[in-house]
Amino acid sequence: KVSKQGTVVGYITNRDSQGELAKPQPKIFGPPKIEGVRMCKGMSNSILDQPWPKVFHGSRGFDAALGRASPASDQEQLVADLFSVLAFSSNPTQRSELRNSILIPPVQLPTPAGDGDWYATRTSTVILIAKDGRATFVERDIHTLNHNIPTQIPPGKAQRSFSWNLLD
């Protein structure tokens, strides 16, 4: 929603504020007000108003990257700074530690059958929208699975970039 105060973003979820399924209708929430974070700049698998540590870390990194940017800054540098934020990892080794890392390296999580399924960050995405309506979407492949063997893809090796004007 665009208003005189700027753009306002909300979200729809089928969960209530305690994380339980909301029945029968999904609830529409405004952006959460989180202590220590000026506004919602990221989300994870946590409840939005009870973010995991990786959301706090990412929000601080996002603020720092934007603080270094200026109108004269190179867009490529801003994209690189934002990908650096998305590369933060505490190198988790089990499911309970996933909430601490933005980038998840391959972790083999146990399944009921006793074997393990691989879990990792497959891609990272940066979207920039300029005041004049220019938009840029950049996505990088991070990890892939080849014959059940996880493989890290070198930064920038598999990257897609698209630009367009939202006002056209």
C-alpha angles and dihedrals in degrees: 000000000000117000140162087271091056133259116338121200126195133170140220122223137172089220130083125226090277092053095253121135110269112226133233102349129033113242124236113222132188117229110296121249104229123188110248093015120087093209141343107287098159145016139204137177089291126097105278096237091046101048124186120244092263090064091054091047092047093047092053091047091048091052091048093050092049090045090058092048123088134178088265093048121118111256090219090059092052091049090049091049091050092048087053089057090050090051094065111126135168087195097245118205100186139036095259091060096054091090090068099057133064093194112046115204114211109296122179106222120198120250129203088259089061097245121100135249118213118243123188145133105280099184141003122210134199121191120189123190117187124208090249091059099259110143129194126190118193122179127182128195109230107175135008134186117232115184089337092308115117115228128191115224114220112253111274094005094111107029134145125198129186129178130189141151115255091203095060 
